[in-house]
Amino acid sequence: MRYSQDHKAQTHQRIIREAAARFRRDGISATGLQPLMKALGLTHGGFYSHFSSKNELVEKALQAAGEQLDAHCAMLFAGERPLDAFIESYLSEWHQTSPHEGCPLPTMSSELGLRGQPSPTTDVVLNARLEQVQGTLEGDNAANQSIVIMSTLIGALLLSRSVENPELAQRILDVTREYLKQSQANPASA
């Protein structure tokens, strides 16, 4: 049976959306192509009519996750006290417990780095956040400060997801959130 180009494009996007969620939740290596395609009601062989390799899908899924994050962050950075709003959102319980919907950097970048396969899309996603954070800061050190803030956010979120004790996970989020907000309110004390 032949499908229309529109149907193929829709299926292509469904695969990317599902992969983006699974890669963020489970990791790239743990996400097999066969279970991914089966969850969508598609055959494993059909994957290759959409993508040349899993690596191509990883890049497209990371781009899709980055675009989703861009839309969320655009709202946060358009409001009052944008850096506080971003910190609150990034270190929220929702973000800690919903990796499949959140920032792809904690899950995907650590795995890509360990595999020795850095991604140009990771650079794009990270640079977009760095620019937004830097835009809220003052002084000659704003670019470096934005790197410290993003590194701290990503690290705290990753740690909170990796501990078994829910109280410790919440404490990691709370302490880091308050420290970052306090350091922005009193930059001389940080």
N, C-alpha and C positions, 0 to 999 in steps of 0.2 A: 504494500500500500504506500503510495506517495503522499507526503504531507506538503502543505504549502510552505513557502519561505517564512511566512508569519508564524506558523506553528513551530517551525524549527527555531526561529529567533526567540520565541517565548520559552521553549524547552531549554534552550541555551541559557537564558536568564534564570530559569528555575534551578538549573544545575549550579550556577554560580552562587545564587542566594543560599542554597542548601549547603554547599561546600564552605561558604564564608562562615556560616553558623557553626558547622561541625569543626572546621579548622580552629576557630576561636575557642570552642568548648573542649574539644578532645585533643587537639594538636594535629599537625599535618601528617606525621608518620602513623598515628593511630587511626586516621581516617582512610579506610580502604575505598577504592573506586567501586568495587562490586557492591558493598553495603550502601554506599552513597546512591548509586544508580537504582538499586532495588527499592530504597526508601521513596524514590520518586516514581516508582512503577515503570522504570526503564531497564533496558538490558545493559550489561557490562560492555558488550561489543558496541553498543550505540554511543558510548562515550567518545570513541575516536572519530565519530562523524561531527563532533563538536569541538574537540581539543586534540592537539597533537601529542600532548603528554600531561602527566599530573603536574609537572612544573608550570606549564602554561595555565592550568586551572588555578594553581596556587596564586600566581600573579593576578589573575582576573578576580579571584575571590578576595585577595588583599585589597585590590583597587575598590571593589564593591563595599567592603567593610570600611575602608577609608572614606568613601563618599557618604556612607551612612553616618560616620562620625563627624564629617564636615558639616552635615546638616544640623546635627545636634549641637555642635560647638558654635555654629553661627548664631543660634538662638541664645546660648549662654553668654557669648561675648558681645551681644548686642544690648544686653540689659545693664542694669546698675550693678556696680561692684563685680565686673565680669570675672576677675581672677578668683575671687571668693566663690562665685557661682560654679566656676569650672572645677575648683578644688573640691567643693562639696559634692558635685556630681561624680567626679572621678573616684573619690573615696567613699562613695555611698554603699550602703548594704546591697542595694539593687545591682550596682556594677560588680560588686564582689561575688554575688551569687548568680549573675547572668552573663557569663563570659561570651556566650553565643550571640549576644546582642550588643556587646560593648566594644571598647577599643581593641583593635587587633594586636597592638604592640606588645602587651605582656605575654601573650601566648605564642603568637607567630614569630615575633622577632627573636625571642630567645631560642626557639627551635631552629630557625633559619641560621642563626649565628653558630649554634652548636654543630649543625650539619655542614658548616663551611659554605653555605649558599646564601650570602647576603642578597637582599632584594632591593632593586632600585625603587620599588613602590614603598618599601619601608621608609626610605629616605623622604619620599614625598609626603607620606602620612605624618612622620615625625616633624619634618620642617614646617608643615602647616600648623601644627600645635605650637612649635617653638615660636613662630612668628606671632601667633595670637597671644601667647603668654608674654612675649617680649613687648608687644604693643601696649600692655597694661603697666609696664615697669618704667621707671625713670632712671636716668643716670647712664654713665659710660659703661657700666658693667651689666646692663640689661640683657645682652645676648648670652653672656655666661650664666647669669642668674636664671634665665629661662631653661637652660640645659640642666641646671641643678634641680629646678622645680620639676621638670618632666621626668628626670631620672628618679627623683624621690617618689613621685606619684606612681610611676610604673613599678618600681621596686616594692613599695608598700602594698600595692594591689596584688602583685604576684605573691608576696609573702603571706598576705591575708588569705589567699586562695589555697595556699599549700599547707597550712596548719590544720590539725584535726580539731583542736579545741575552739569552739565557736566564740567563747569569751576572749581568747587571745586574738583571734581573727578580727573581732570588732575593736579590740583595744589598739591593734596595729593601725587600723583605719582612723580611729578617733584621735590618737596621739599624733599621728602624722598630719592629719587634717588641721588640728589646732596649732601644731608647730608651724606649718607652712603659712597659715593665716596670720599668726602672731608675728612671724618673721617679716611678713609683708607690711604689717601695721607698724613695726619697729625695725626697719632695715638695719640700723646700727647695732642692734643686739644679736643679729643672726650671724 
